[in-house]
């Protein structure tokens, strides 16, 4: 909105519509700032150590917002230039200054709020650590039950705080590390429960103590890693050493080689040779592995030798081209570049095949979990010799899976997947010995129900990780074959190829600067309508109302389409826009259904009007869907389709601005006792039955097992009976 104001073009003639649009943008900025500052002030009141700084920043932001509103108060001025009233037209510098002050103060508020969030997470971590120390020292079941109940509640709080933080992280690598650490904490919380119970039941059992100590140690490491990610720091000032994979090494090497086309002097031949040496050193992880097939090993060695030869040829031509840039030499250089890159691509393909084929074979072989089943049976039988035999087999299995994870990391293709491979390797390394100690405890105490339960928990963790590896392998293959881009699906944007039969006929293109300029006015109108819809939805007391939910969803999608007209946001191509328009239309159709259900409960003169507007909405949404699905070819036709989609979206939003206050009025009449609604509207019940919104805290919590943890804490009384 601020950018729109700053970049508006001064024209001699200004229509009333232009003046009104400018005023509405200024008012919308001021209103948004007011809401933002209200939250900032509330945070300041709750955190006295930062209250003064936060309050000053909030005052500056509010003042800047009010200044922008005053300078854009031009709608009722026929000749703003001749009037004594200062406006954006007479003092554009004032708007620029106010905008800078606003952005500066808003940034300050955000930074201060971020410090508070980090402090909350650190405080929560400290609580968890303190309670863990108490849990380690307990000597009775009754005391353990009380402390673990407290510990469970503290872990739930920590999980919610870190879950929100994970969602806010922009760095995909940090996000993956946070997810891995939180997954460890979630699983270890259940392990800590059974391991501690086993230790309390069998206090003199050494294997039970080792089992419990292992869980506590892993939880402390995970808690420390979360704090490292949140505070962006390492203990003792160490720098994080990012593991180098073969994929990333080849990618960087090829970029340098291809860069020779543009500049023959930007790097040395020693630099390039060193890069290749590092890559070939990493291929030794494959050639030295006992689990790499003979065929793969031979191919990797051959390609490594060929890569050295191709680089030697490239360097030779490159050095000649530096001395004399003839046409023949430049052609020879191009051939050498292509051959070198082709060789590296073949090497990448070979190591990928070696790693993924090994992983597929191992996961298939271990899918029956025979060793785990045998450990459970022999443990219950108290057969120590058989348990020792199967623990050796489990150790062998662990080594195989650890090696598999190391090789997969080299070919994972993205940093988040690399981190997932490292997390999986750590999980197998740690869980294997814990299963062994749990099995030994059960073999020593075969009649112990708690020892049996403890072994079950650790075996389930192992099985769960194997299942996760199958999913990870699919993701790695998808990246290699180009079937997968970003890991996350934003808003309601569908995955390519899943929802649209005409998708292959559409060529994904971006709007150029000229096209963005043509469509900017329509985009601004759409933006203003989203502000109006948001204002209307905020007037509803029941924010969980189905009509409100659909309205907010449509407003969010319309806003993303507005950002597209500016070349910003998450919709990057025209194809993305058309997909979003389809989903927007679908959401509008759902809203119309909710309105029809709502109208069945209305006994009022407004009912015909409501039904008429709902029918209009259905018709508009159908037209938008037809337009979005229509196949077009050529730049001009694509732009026409973009223009039509945004225009029809704007029309739907205009109608939505009329519908929301009408429905709100009917609900208020009912509350006032005018009886315009029946007592039990089924449209509300349907919403309850459909379940929780996918983005709600409850749903997000379940992703990391928080709900199951809460239920477990609630049912802690069973401990003493065991």
Secondary structure, 3 states (H helix, E strand, C coil): CHHHHHCCCCCCCCCHHHHHHHHHHHHHHHHHHHHHHHHHHHHHHHCHHHHHHHHHHHHHHHHHHHHHHHHCCCCCCCCCCCCCCCCCCCCHHHHHHHHHHHHHHHHHHHHHHHHHHHHHHHHHHHHHHHHHHHHHHCCCHHHHHHHHHHHHHHHHHHHHHHHHHHHHCCCHHHHHHHHHHHHHHHHHHHHHHHHHHHHHHCCCCHHHHHHHHHHHHHHHHHHHHHHHHHHCCCHHHCCCCCCCCHHHHHHHHHHHHHHCCCCCCCCCHHHHHHHHHHHHHHHHHHHCCCCCCHHHHHHHHHHHHHHHHHHHHHHHHHHHHHHCCCHHHHHHHHHHHHHHHHHHHHHHHHHHHHHHHHHHHHHHHCCCCHHHHHHHHHHHHCCHHHHHHHHHHHHHHHHHHHHHHHHHHHCCCCHHHHHHHHHHHHHHHHHHHHHHHHHHHHHHCCCCHHHHHHHHHHHHHHHHHHHHHHHHHHHHHHHHCCCCCCCCCCCCCCCCCCCCCCHHHCCCCCCCHHHHHHHHHHHHHHHHHHHHHHHHHHCCCCCCCHHHHHHHHHHHHHHHHHHHHCCCCCCCCHHHHHHHHHHHHHHHHHHHHHHHHHHCCECCCCHHHHHHHHHHHHHHHHHHHHHHHCCCCCHHHHHHHHHHHHHHHHHHHHHHHHHHHHHHHHHHHHHCCCCCECCCCHHHHHHHHHCCCCCCHHHHHHHCCHHHHHHHHHCCCHHHHC
